[in-house]
Amino acid sequence: QALGFEILPSMANFIMAKPDGVTAETLFAQLREHKILVRYFQKPRIDEYLRISIGTDEEMQALIAVLRIILC
């Protein structure tokens, strides 16, 4: 949320995160270029969100570092 994402409530091992200022599809592609894999579904109601699985602390820190590069 501190990076501008809308996060849907979740009790699972993933979150649905809607980026601000960039489309989910574009961010998906940019993350992939940095070898960060998340899920993007081109389906009604969820095509504005990325599905981000919760990984290890190191994986989550890598995701945050790359997001800061892309979004800031």
Secondary structure, 3 states (H helix, E strand, C coil): CCCCCEECCCCCCEEEEECCCCCHHHHHHHHHHCCCCCEECCCCCCCCCEEEECCCHHHHHHHHHHHHHHHC
